[in-house]
Amino acid sequence: MSDSHRVLAVVFSDSGHTIASVAELVPMLERAGEEVRTEAVHAKGLWRRANPLAVVQRAFGALLERSGRIEAPVEDPAGYDLVILACPVWAGGIPAPVRGYLDRVRDRLPRLAFLITCGGEPGDMVDKLTAAAGQVPVAVVLIRNADERDGKDVDMLHAFAGEIEAALG
Ligand SMILES: Cc1cc2nc3c(=O)[nH]c(=O)nc-3n(C[C@H](O)[C@H](O)[C@H](O)COP(=O)(O)O)c2cc1C
């Protein structure tokens, strides 16, 4: 087992898929000896999903590359060896609250890994997230909702955890 590292999983999840993936991933990293904290990005001003216009609001926010208002993050990412940025694809792009998070912490980020969830059409989300974060991630996993349904996500998350472990050394 390698020396323990500090890992922060920063999660934005609207309908629960991304947080479920992170909940699977965290024990994998902990079994490898890492110390993992999870921080949720809390959006301000997002309409409830029951609102018929909520999908439009979310999609346009992402399409227009908006930086959404969020509650102040609790954890300082600079105190960690690696941050896992976990979020869904919205309209082929980055949810506004995730851009809001990145705008606040970009210059305090250590190495990054991306856990991205999507319905099946991720577009160039990895490139967009790389540009918004200002650095190339050490590992990426892209989980489609069908992967979760078919139980394929567990193997994908194991491989992702392995890549993170390799990068942490
Ligand atoms: C407003 C909105 C836009 C979306 N746009 C896309 C898209 O462009 N491509 C895609 O594959 N999935 C898209 N999805 C599906 C989500 O990425 C997918 O369901 C994801 O697993 C949701 O994660 P969450 O449950 O953590 O919020 C969209 C979902 C919403 C609500």
The ligand as a Gaussian input file, in Angstrom:
#p B3LYP/6-31G(d) Opt

LIG

0 1
 C      -30.549000      20.136000     -18.469000
 C      -29.938000      18.810000     -18.780000
 C      -29.178000      18.697000     -19.929000
 C      -28.585000      17.462000     -20.238000
 N      -27.808000      17.390000     -21.350000
 C      -27.187000      16.231000     -21.648000
 C      -26.339000      16.125000     -22.793000
 O      -26.093000      17.075000     -23.530000
 N      -25.746000      14.932000     -23.048000
 C      -25.993000      13.825000     -22.272000
 O      -25.454000      12.764000     -22.566000
 N      -26.779000      13.887000     -21.165000
 C      -27.374000      15.057000     -20.830000
 N      -28.160000      15.133000     -19.712000
 C      -28.327000      13.939000     -18.861000
 C      -27.430000      13.982000     -17.623000
 O      -26.092000      14.315000     -17.956000
 C      -27.420000      12.585000     -16.980000
 O      -28.739000      12.156000     -16.704000
 C      -26.594000      12.551000     -15.705000
 O      -26.417000      11.202000     -15.309000
 C      -27.271000      13.320000     -14.574000
 O      -26.453000      13.306000     -13.427000
 P      -27.026000      13.705000     -11.972000
 O      -28.130000      12.692000     -11.701000
 O      -25.891000      13.549000     -11.046000
 O      -27.555000      15.090000     -12.049000
 C      -28.766000      16.341000     -19.385000
 C      -29.550000      16.483000     -18.224000
 C      -30.131000      17.706000     -17.934000
 C      -30.946000      17.842000     -16.671000

